[in-house]
């Protein structure tokens, strides 16, 4: 039995269980979320006399999200500033939720691997009885007459 390995495994198990508890707590207190990403699209409007024809293109904030495998763009310019900041917070909340979820899955996998190591280190074989080999009795040799 490897006692040095078991104490390291137990410490890692404790550390991983604390990490899992913290991640779970963050996920539990999550508020409303919006799936997607807020990004800025830059484009020219097509007016020859506009500043975008000669220099900086127009910038438009959009919400990019996927529904049934198709990417949808929702223009956010029609929303007031307060509502736009709320949407951005909800999108960030969703992204944080997904990061925490992925880290939680990874931590669970590490926890299971560490538990398997600990189990392997703790297992001992049952000593065999005298005169037994692999659970079978040795046959007495018959003497030739």
N, C-alpha and C positions, 0 to 999 in steps of 0.2 A: 504494500500500500504506500502510495506517495503522499505523505502528510504535508510536505511543502507545497505541492500542487493543489491540494484540497483547500488550504488556507487562502491561496491566491484566487482560486475559483470562487470561494465563498465571498471574498471581498468584492470581486467583480460582480457577483450576483447581487450583492447589496447595493453597489453603485448603480447597476443597471435598473434595479427595482426602484431606486429613488428617482432616476431619470424618467422612467416610465410613469411614476406617480406625478411628477411635475408636468410632463407633457399631457397626461390625461386631464389634469386640473386646468391647463390652458385650453384644452379642447372643450371641456365642459362649460366654461364661462364664455365661450364664443357667442357673439351676438349675430344679428342679421348680416347676411353676406350676399354679394353679387358675384356670380361666376364670370370671369373674363379678365381683360387687361385694358387699362386706360392708356391710350397712346395718342400721339399727335401725327396727323397726316398733313403733308405739305404739298400744295398744288398751285397751279396758275389758273386764274379765273377765265382767261381768254380775252379780256378787254385789252386792246392795244395801248390805251392810255394809262392803265393801272401800273402801280409801282412793281407789281409782281412780274410784269412782262420784262422788266429790266434788272431786277434784283431779287430781293427776298420774296419767296412764294408765300401764299397765305397758309396759316396754320389752323387746323381744325382738330379739336379734341374729339376722339371717338372711343366707344366701348367696343372692343373686339371680343366676341364670345362664340363658342361652338354649340350648335344645336343640331342633334341628329346627324353629326358628322359634317355639317356645313358651317363655315365661318360667317358670322353675321356682324355687321358694323352698324352701331347706333350712334348717330351724330349727337354730341352732347352740348352743342352751342345754344340750343333752345332752352336749356335748363338755367335757372338763376344760380348765382355763385354759391349761395348757401346749400342748395340742393346738389350742385356739382361736387362740392367738398364732401357732402354726405355720401354720394355715390363712390367717390374715390376712397373714402374710409372703408366702405363696405367691400370694395374690390380688394383693398389691402388686407382686410380681415379674412377674406376668402383665401388669398394667397398664403397668409400666415397659417391658416387652418390646414391647408394642403401640405405645407412644409412640416408642420407638427405631426400630421398624420403619417407622412413618409418616414420621418425620424422615429415615430412610435413603432412602425412596422419593422424598421431596421433594428431598433433596440430589442424588440421581441425576438427576432431571429438570433441576435447575439445572445440573449438570455437563454434561449433553448440550446444553443451550441455550448454555452458555458455549463448548463445543467447536464448535458450529455458528457462533457469532460469530467465533471464532478462525479457523476455516476460511475464512469469508467474507473476513476481513481479509487472509489470507495468499494467497488466490488471485490470480494474475496471468494476463492474457491472453497468448497466444502471438502475437508480432508477425507480421503477414502479410508475405509476400514481395512484392517490388516487382512491380507489374503485376497483383497479385491483389486481388480484392475479395470478401470473405466466402467465401474458398476457391475461387472460380471465376475463371478467367482472363478477362481482358477480350478481347472479340472485336475483331479488327482490322476497321475499317470498309472495305467494298469500295468502290473508287472507281467512279463511274459513267462509262461509256465513251461 
